[in-house]
Amino acid sequence: MRCARVTVLGLGMVVGLGAPPASAGPWAREAGDVFISFQISAEEAPSDVIAGLWEPETYLSAYGEVGLGRSLTLGADLGQGDTSRQAVGFLRYSLSPPEAPWQFAIDAGLGMRQVGDADPHGLVRLGASLGRGFGAGGEAWYMPLHHRGGWATLDLTAFYDLELQEPILQAETTLGFNLSSRASLIFSLKAEDWPGADFLVTASPSFVFQIVDSTSLRLGARGALMGSDAVGMSLSIWHEF
């Protein structure tokens, strides 16, 4: 069940009608605005669950962003699983004007990753993001879900392991819908290529609900479509200030 311990998820949240996600993606954060997220996830093979062998792999993660102004956003992504730990800091630059319908951004960063008791490996991160918000819908035959707007993103990320001298490649597409001023649905599809492991593709639907101003809970499911038979659940809390 490799995907529980090696995946650092990009997180998304909707604030208001037709707004872009509050974290990840290409949208620049306003100077001084801060977003933080904490998540716990667990995964297990269905065959083990049926056999009563409930020993899921867990993963704890923390994610944060702060707007620096001038289209710059500083971010940090931390995670710890049963057998691995990872920490990455990055700087994202949004190339599009804030009012542009299509948003494009690039990012770069440095980090560390440790597996088991081995020495930590240095990581170099490079990424690019494309995104667009859209208005209300649900009347068309191809979109039966009534919604009040949403967003779509494509995130491409490459990590270079300085010790193994091999890349880690990730691509994630996300589609989010505002169901109301406080509730949203998010659908994500992610592909990952890790050194020495099978090519992995996972699908992750989730539901987001704003419990109080600036604070939301996200409950998600996760299932592998290729490279693993693991399924799992996740719970996140997000806050902006």
Contacts in CASP RR format, 6 or more apart in sequence:
PFRMAT RR
TARGET T0000
AUTHOR 0000-0000-0000
METHOD contacts of the structure
MODEL  1
MRCARVTVLGLGMVVGLGAPPASAGPWAREAGDVFISFQISAEEAPSDVI
AGLWEPETYLSAYGEVGLGRSLTLGADLGQGDTSRQAVGFLRYSLSPPEA
PWQFAIDAGLGMRQVGDADPHGLVRLGASLGRGFGAGGEAWYMPLHHRGG
WATLDLTAFYDLELQEPILQAETTLGFNLSSRASLIFSLKAEDWPGADFL
VTASPSFVFQIVDSTSLRLGARGALMGSDAVGMSLSIWHEF
1 43 0 8 1.000
1 44 0 8 1.000
1 45 0 8 1.000
1 56 0 8 1.000
1 57 0 8 1.000
1 228 0 8 1.000
1 230 0 8 1.000
2 194 0 8 1.000
2 197 0 8 1.000
2 200 0 8 1.000
2 228 0 8 1.000
3 43 0 8 1.000
3 192 0 8 1.000
3 200 0 8 1.000
3 202 0 8 1.000
3 222 0 8 1.000
3 224 0 8 1.000
3 228 0 8 1.000
3 230 0 8 1.000
4 41 0 8 1.000
4 42 0 8 1.000
4 43 0 8 1.000
4 56 0 8 1.000
4 57 0 8 1.000
4 58 0 8 1.000
4 59 0 8 1.000
4 81 0 8 1.000
4 82 0 8 1.000
4 230 0 8 1.000
4 232 0 8 1.000
5 57 0 8 1.000
5 59 0 8 1.000
5 81 0 8 1.000
5 82 0 8 1.000
5 83 0 8 1.000
5 84 0 8 1.000
6 84 0 8 1.000
6 86 0 8 1.000
6 192 0 8 1.000
6 194 0 8 1.000
6 197 0 8 1.000
7 59 0 8 1.000
7 190 0 8 1.000
7 192 0 8 1.000
7 202 0 8 1.000
8 61 0 8 1.000
8 77 0 8 1.000
8 79 0 8 1.000
8 86 0 8 1.000
8 88 0 8 1.000
9 39 0 8 1.000
9 61 0 8 1.000
9 190 0 8 1.000
9 204 0 8 1.000
9 234 0 8 1.000
10 23 0 8 1.000
10 24 0 8 1.000
10 63 0 8 1.000
10 77 0 8 1.000
10 155 0 8 1.000
10 172 0 8 1.000
11 21 0 8 1.000
11 23 0 8 1.000
11 24 0 8 1.000
11 37 0 8 1.000
11 39 0 8 1.000
11 63 0 8 1.000
11 218 0 8 1.000
11 236 0 8 1.000
11 238 0 8 1.000
12 21 0 8 1.000
12 22 0 8 1.000
12 23 0 8 1.000
12 24 0 8 1.000
12 25 0 8 1.000
12 174 0 8 1.000
12 186 0 8 1.000
12 208 0 8 1.000
12 238 0 8 1.000
13 21 0 8 1.000
13 22 0 8 1.000
13 23 0 8 1.000
13 35 0 8 1.000
13 184 0 8 1.000
13 208 0 8 1.000
13 216 0 8 1.000
13 218 0 8 1.000
13 238 0 8 1.000
14 20 0 8 1.000
14 21 0 8 1.000
14 22 0 8 1.000
14 150 0 8 1.000
14 151 0 8 1.000
14 176 0 8 1.000
14 178 0 8 1.000
14 184 0 8 1.000
14 208 0 8 1.000
15 22 0 8 1.000
15 240 0 8 1.000
16 178 0 8 1.000
16 181 0 8 1.000
17 136 0 8 1.000
17 148 0 8 1.000
17 149 0 8 1.000
17 178 0 8 1.000
17 181 0 8 1.000
18 133 0 8 1.000
18 134 0 8 1.000
18 135 0 8 1.000
18 136 0 8 1.000
18 148 0 8 1.000
18 149 0 8 1.000
18 150 0 8 1.000
18 151 0 8 1.000
18 178 0 8 1.000
19 150 0 8 1.000
19 151 0 8 1.000
19 178 0 8 1.000
20 27 0 8 1.000
20 103 0 8 1.000
20 131 0 8 1.000
20 133 0 8 1.000
20 151 0 8 1.000
21 27 0 8 1.000
21 151 0 8 1.000
21 153 0 8 1.000
21 174 0 8 1.000
21 176 0 8 1.000
22 35 0 8 1.000
22 238 0 8 1.000
22 240 0 8 1.000
23 35 0 8 1.000
23 37 0 8 1.000
23 63 0 8 1.000
23 64 0 8 1.000
23 65 0 8 1.000
23 238 0 8 1.000
24 129 0 8 1.000
24 153 0 8 1.000
24 155 0 8 1.000
24 174 0 8 1.000
25 103 0 8 1.000
25 105 0 8 1.000
25 129 0 8 1.000
25 131 0 8 1.000
25 153 0 8 1.000
25 155 0 8 1.000
26 92 0 8 1.000
26 94 0 8 1.000
26 95 0 8 1.000
26 96 0 8 1.000
26 103 0 8 1.000
26 104 0 8 1.000
26 105 0 8 1.000
26 129 0 8 1.000
26 130 0 8 1.000
26 131 0 8 1.000
26 153 0 8 1.000
27 94 0 8 1.000
27 98 0 8 1.000
27 103 0 8 1.000
27 105 0 8 1.000
27 131 0 8 1.000
28 67 0 8 1.000
28 69 0 8 1.000
28 71 0 8 1.000
28 72 0 8 1.000
28 73 0 8 1.000
28 92 0 8 1.000
28 94 0 8 1.000
28 98 0 8 1.000
28 105 0 8 1.000
29 35 0 8 1.000
29 65 0 8 1.000
29 66 0 8 1.000
29 67 0 8 1.000
29 73 0 8 1.000
30 67 0 8 1.000
30 69 0 8 1.000
31 67 0 8 1.000
31 68 0 8 1.000
31 69 0 8 1.000
31 70 0 8 1.000
32 66 0 8 1.000
32 67 0 8 1.000
32 68 0 8 1.000
32 69 0 8 1.000
33 66 0 8 1.000
33 67 0 8 1.000
33 240 0 8 1.000
34 64 0 8 1.000
34 65 0 8 1.000
34 66 0 8 1.000
34 67 0 8 1.000
34 240 0 8 1.000
34 241 0 8 1.000
35 64 0 8 1.000
35 65 0 8 1.000
35 66 0 8 1.000
35 238 0 8 1.000
35 239 0 8 1.000
35 240 0 8 1.000
36 62 0 8 1.000
36 63 0 8 1.000
36 64 0 8 1.000
36 238 0 8 1.000
36 239 0 8 1.000
37 61 0 8 1.000
37 62 0 8 1.000
37 63 0 8 1.000
37 64 0 8 1.000
37 236 0 8 1.000
37 237 0 8 1.000
37 238 0 8 1.000
37 239 0 8 1.000
38 60 0 8 1.000
38 61 0 8 1.000
38 62 0 8 1.000
38 236 0 8 1.000
38 237 0 8 1.000
39 59 0 8 1.000
39 60 0 8 1.000
39 61 0 8 1.000
39 62 0 8 1.000
39 63 0 8 1.000
39 218 0 8 1.000
39 234 0 8 1.000
39 235 0 8 1.000
39 236 0 8 1.000
39 237 0 8 1.000
40 58 0 8 1.000
40 59 0 8 1.000
40 60 0 8 1.000
40 234 0 8 1.000
40 235 0 8 1.000
40 236 0 8 1.000
41 58 0 8 1.000
41 59 0 8 1.000
41 61 0 8 1.000
41 222 0 8 1.000
41 232 0 8 1.000
41 233 0 8 1.000
41 234 0 8 1.000
41 235 0 8 1.000
42 56 0 8 1.000
42 57 0 8 1.000
42 58 0 8 1.000
42 59 0 8 1.000
42 232 0 8 1.000
42 233 0 8 1.000
42 234 0 8 1.000
43 56 0 8 1.000
43 57 0 8 1.000
43 59 0 8 1.000
43 222 0 8 1.000
43 230 0 8 1.000
43 231 0 8 1.000
43 232 0 8 1.000
44 54 0 8 1.000
44 55 0 8 1.000
44 56 0 8 1.000
44 57 0 8 1.000
44 230 0 8 1.000
44 231 0 8 1.000
44 232 0 8 1.000
45 229 0 8 1.000
45 230 0 8 1.000
45 231 0 8 1.000
46 229 0 8 1.000
46 231 0 8 1.000
47 229 0 8 1.000
48 54 0 8 1.000
48 55 0 8 1.000
56 232 0 8 1.000
57 81 0 8 1.000
57 82 0 8 1.000
57 230 0 8 1.000
58 81 0 8 1.000
58 82 0 8 1.000
59 79 0 8 1.000
59 80 0 8 1.000
59 81 0 8 1.000
59 82 0 8 1.000
60 79 0 8 1.000
60 80 0 8 1.000
60 81 0 8 1.000
61 77 0 8 1.000
61 78 0 8 1.000
61 79 0 8 1.000
61 80 0 8 1.000
62 76 0 8 1.000
62 77 0 8 1.000
62 78 0 8 1.000
62 79 0 8 1.000
63 75 0 8 1.000
63 76 0 8 1.000
63 77 0 8 1.000
63 78 0 8 1.000
64 75 0 8 1.000
64 76 0 8 1.000
64 77 0 8 1.000
65 73 0 8 1.000
65 74 0 8 1.000
65 75 0 8 1.000
66 73 0 8 1.000
66 74 0 8 1.000
66 75 0 8 1.000
67 73 0 8 1.000
67 74 0 8 1.000
68 74 0 8 1.000
71 93 0 8 1.000
71 94 0 8 1.000
71 95 0 8 1.000
72 91 0 8 1.000
72 92 0 8 1.000
72 93 0 8 1.000
72 94 0 8 1.000
73 91 0 8 1.000
73 92 0 8 1.000
73 94 0 8 1.000
74 89 0 8 1.000
74 90 0 8 1.000
74 91 0 8 1.000
74 92 0 8 1.000
75 89 0 8 1.000
75 90 0 8 1.000
75 91 0 8 1.000
75 92 0 8 1.000
76 87 0 8 1.000
76 88 0 8 1.000
76 89 0 8 1.000
76 90 0 8 1.000
77 86 0 8 1.000
77 87 0 8 1.000
77 88 0 8 1.000
77 89 0 8 1.000
77 90 0 8 1.000
78 86 0 8 1.000
78 87 0 8 1.000
78 88 0 8 1.000
79 85 0 8 1.000
79 86 0 8 1.000
79 87 0 8 1.000
80 86 0 8 1.000
83 115 0 8 1.000
83 116 0 8 1.000
84 113 0 8 1.000
84 114 0 8 1.000
84 115 0 8 1.000
84 116 0 8 1.000
85 113 0 8 1.000
85 114 0 8 1.000
85 120 0 8 1.000
86 111 0 8 1.000
86 112 0 8 1.000
86 113 0 8 1.000
86 114 0 8 1.000
86 123 0 8 1.000
87 111 0 8 1.000
87 112 0 8 1.000
87 113 0 8 1.000
88 109 0 8 1.000
88 110 0 8 1.000
88 111 0 8 1.000
88 112 0 8 1.000
88 123 0 8 1.000
88 125 0 8 1.000
88 159 0 8 1.000
89 109 0 8 1.000
89 110 0 8 1.000
89 111 0 8 1.000
89 125 0 8 1.000
90 107 0 8 1.000
90 108 0 8 1.000
90 109 0 8 1.000
90 110 0 8 1.000
90 125 0 8 1.000
91 107 0 8 1.000
91 108 0 8 1.000
91 109 0 8 1.000
92 105 0 8 1.000
92 106 0 8 1.000
92 107 0 8 1.000
92 129 0 8 1.000
93 105 0 8 1.000
93 106 0 8 1.000
93 107 0 8 1.000
94 103 0 8 1.000
94 104 0 8 1.000
94 105 0 8 1.000
95 104 0 8 1.000
95 105 0 8 1.000
95 106 0 8 1.000
96 102 0 8 1.000
96 103 0 8 1.000
96 104 0 8 1.000
96 105 0 8 1.000
101 132 0 8 1.000
101 133 0 8 1.000
102 130 0 8 1.000
102 131 0 8 1.000
102 132 0 8 1.000
103 129 0 8 1.000
103 130 0 8 1.000
103 131 0 8 1.000
103 132 0 8 1.000
104 128 0 8 1.000
104 129 0 8 1.000
104 130 0 8 1.000
104 131 0 8 1.000
105 128 0 8 1.000
105 129 0 8 1.000
106 126 0 8 1.000
106 127 0 8 1.000
106 128 0 8 1.000
106 129 0 8 1.000
107 125 0 8 1.000
107 126 0 8 1.000
107 127 0 8 1.000
107 128 0 8 1.000
107 129 0 8 1.000
108 124 0 8 1.000
108 125 0 8 1.000
108 126 0 8 1.000
108 127 0 8 1.000
109 124 0 8 1.000
109 125 0 8 1.000
109 126 0 8 1.000
110 122 0 8 1.000
110 123 0 8 1.000
110 124 0 8 1.000
110 125 0 8 1.000
111 122 0 8 1.000
111 123 0 8 1.000
111 124 0 8 1.000
111 125 0 8 1.000
112 120 0 8 1.000
112 121 0 8 1.000
112 122 0 8 1.000
112 123 0 8 1.000
113 120 0 8 1.000
113 121 0 8 1.000
113 122 0 8 1.000
113 123 0 8 1.000
113 159 0 8 1.000
113 161 0 8 1.000
114 120 0 8 1.000
114 121 0 8 1.000
119 163 0 8 1.000
121 161 0 8 1.000
121 162 0 8 1.000
121 163 0 8 1.000
121 164 0 8 1.000
122 161 0 8 1.000
122 162 0 8 1.000
122 163 0 8 1.000
123 159 0 8 1.000
123 160 0 8 1.000
123 161 0 8 1.000
123 162 0 8 1.000
123 168 0 8 1.000
124 159 0 8 1.000
124 160 0 8 1.000
124 162 0 8 1.000
125 157 0 8 1.000
125 158 0 8 1.000
125 159 0 8 1.000
126 157 0 8 1.000
126 158 0 8 1.000
126 160 0 8 1.000
127 155 0 8 1.000
127 156 0 8 1.000
127 157 0 8 1.000
127 158 0 8 1.000
128 155 0 8 1.000
128 156 0 8 1.000
129 153 0 8 1.000
129 154 0 8 1.000
129 155 0 8 1.000
129 156 0 8 1.000
130 153 0 8 1.000
130 154 0 8 1.000
131 151 0 8 1.000
131 152 0 8 1.000
131 153 0 8 1.000
131 154 0 8 1.000
132 151 0 8 1.000
132 152 0 8 1.000
133 149 0 8 1.000
133 150 0 8 1.000
133 151 0 8 1.000
133 152 0 8 1.000
134 149 0 8 1.000
134 150 0 8 1.000
134 151 0 8 1.000
134 152 0 8 1.000
135 148 0 8 1.000
135 149 0 8 1.000
135 150 0 8 1.000
136 147 0 8 1.000
136 148 0 8 1.000
136 149 0 8 1.000
137 143 0 8 1.000
137 146 0 8 1.000
137 147 0 8 1.000
137 149 0 8 1.000
138 144 0 8 1.000
138 145 0 8 1.000
138 146 0 8 1.000
138 147 0 8 1.000
139 146 0 8 1.000
145 177 0 8 1.000
145 185 0 8 1.000
147 177 0 8 1.000
147 178 0 8 1.000
147 179 0 8 1.000
147 185 0 8 1.000
148 178 0 8 1.000
148 179 0 8 1.000
148 180 0 8 1.000
148 181 0 8 1.000
149 177 0 8 1.000
149 178 0 8 1.000
150 176 0 8 1.000
150 177 0 8 1.000
150 178 0 8 1.000
150 184 0 8 1.000
151 174 0 8 1.000
151 175 0 8 1.000
151 176 0 8 1.000
152 173 0 8 1.000
152 174 0 8 1.000
152 175 0 8 1.000
152 176 0 8 1.000
153 172 0 8 1.000
153 173 0 8 1.000
153 174 0 8 1.000
154 171 0 8 1.000
154 172 0 8 1.000
154 173 0 8 1.000
155 170 0 8 1.000
155 171 0 8 1.000
155 172 0 8 1.000
155 173 0 8 1.000
155 174 0 8 1.000
156 170 0 8 1.000
156 171 0 8 1.000
157 169 0 8 1.000
157 170 0 8 1.000
157 171 0 8 1.000
157 172 0 8 1.000
158 167 0 8 1.000
158 168 0 8 1.000
158 169 0 8 1.000
158 170 0 8 1.000
159 167 0 8 1.000
159 168 0 8 1.000
159 170 0 8 1.000
160 166 0 8 1.000
160 167 0 8 1.000
160 168 0 8 1.000
161 167 0 8 1.000
161 168 0 8 1.000
161 195 0 8 1.000
164 195 0 8 1.000
166 195 0 8 1.000
167 193 0 8 1.000
167 195 0 8 1.000
168 192 0 8 1.000
168 193 0 8 1.000
168 194 0 8 1.000
168 195 0 8 1.000
169 192 0 8 1.000
169 193 0 8 1.000
170 190 0 8 1.000
170 191 0 8 1.000
170 192 0 8 1.000
170 193 0 8 1.000
171 190 0 8 1.000
171 191 0 8 1.000
172 188 0 8 1.000
172 189 0 8 1.000
172 190 0 8 1.000
172 191 0 8 1.000
173 188 0 8 1.000
173 189 0 8 1.000
173 190 0 8 1.000
174 186 0 8 1.000
174 187 0 8 1.000
174 188 0 8 1.000
175 186 0 8 1.000
175 187 0 8 1.000
175 188 0 8 1.000
176 184 0 8 1.000
176 185 0 8 1.000
176 186 0 8 1.000
176 187 0 8 1.000
177 184 0 8 1.000
177 185 0 8 1.000
177 186 0 8 1.000
178 184 0 8 1.000
179 185 0 8 1.000
181 210 0 8 1.000
182 209 0 8 1.000
182 210 0 8 1.000
183 207 0 8 1.000
183 208 0 8 1.000
183 209 0 8 1.000
183 210 0 8 1.000
184 207 0 8 1.000
184 208 0 8 1.000
185 205 0 8 1.000
185 206 0 8 1.000
185 207 0 8 1.000
185 208 0 8 1.000
186 204 0 8 1.000
186 205 0 8 1.000
186 206 0 8 1.000
186 207 0 8 1.000
186 208 0 8 1.000
186 218 0 8 1.000
187 203 0 8 1.000
187 204 0 8 1.000
187 205 0 8 1.000
187 206 0 8 1.000
188 203 0 8 1.000
188 204 0 8 1.000
188 205 0 8 1.000
188 206 0 8 1.000
189 201 0 8 1.000
189 202 0 8 1.000
189 203 0 8 1.000
189 204 0 8 1.000
190 201 0 8 1.000
190 202 0 8 1.000
190 203 0 8 1.000
190 204 0 8 1.000
191 199 0 8 1.000
191 200 0 8 1.000
191 201 0 8 1.000
192 199 0 8 1.000
192 200 0 8 1.000
192 201 0 8 1.000
192 202 0 8 1.000
193 199 0 8 1.000
193 200 0 8 1.000
194 200 0 8 1.000
198 226 0 8 1.000
198 227 0 8 1.000
198 228 0 8 1.000
199 226 0 8 1.000
199 227 0 8 1.000
200 224 0 8 1.000
200 226 0 8 1.000
200 227 0 8 1.000
200 228 0 8 1.000
201 224 0 8 1.000
201 225 0 8 1.000
201 226 0 8 1.000
201 227 0 8 1.000
202 222 0 8 1.000
202 223 0 8 1.000
202 224 0 8 1.000
202 225 0 8 1.000
202 228 0 8 1.000
203 222 0 8 1.000
203 223 0 8 1.000
203 225 0 8 1.000
204 220 0 8 1.000
204 221 0 8 1.000
204 222 0 8 1.000
204 223 0 8 1.000
204 234 0 8 1.000
205 220 0 8 1.000
205 221 0 8 1.000
206 218 0 8 1.000
206 219 0 8 1.000
206 220 0 8 1.000
206 221 0 8 1.000
206 234 0 8 1.000
207 218 0 8 1.000
207 219 0 8 1.000
207 220 0 8 1.000
208 216 0 8 1.000
208 217 0 8 1.000
208 218 0 8 1.000
208 238 0 8 1.000
209 216 0 8 1.000
209 217 0 8 1.000
210 216 0 8 1.000
211 217 0 8 1.000
214 239 0 8 1.000
214 240 0 8 1.000
214 241 0 8 1.000
215 237 0 8 1.000
215 238 0 8 1.000
215 239 0 8 1.000
215 240 0 8 1.000
216 237 0 8 1.000
216 238 0 8 1.000
216 239 0 8 1.000
217 235 0 8 1.000
217 236 0 8 1.000
217 237 0 8 1.000
217 238 0 8 1.000
218 234 0 8 1.000
218 235 0 8 1.000
218 236 0 8 1.000
218 237 0 8 1.000
218 238 0 8 1.000
219 233 0 8 1.000
219 234 0 8 1.000
219 235 0 8 1.000
220 233 0 8 1.000
220 234 0 8 1.000
220 235 0 8 1.000
221 231 0 8 1.000
221 232 0 8 1.000
221 233 0 8 1.000
221 234 0 8 1.000
222 230 0 8 1.000
222 231 0 8 1.000
222 232 0 8 1.000
222 233 0 8 1.000
222 234 0 8 1.000
223 230 0 8 1.000
223 231 0 8 1.000
223 232 0 8 1.000
224 230 0 8 1.000
224 231 0 8 1.000
END
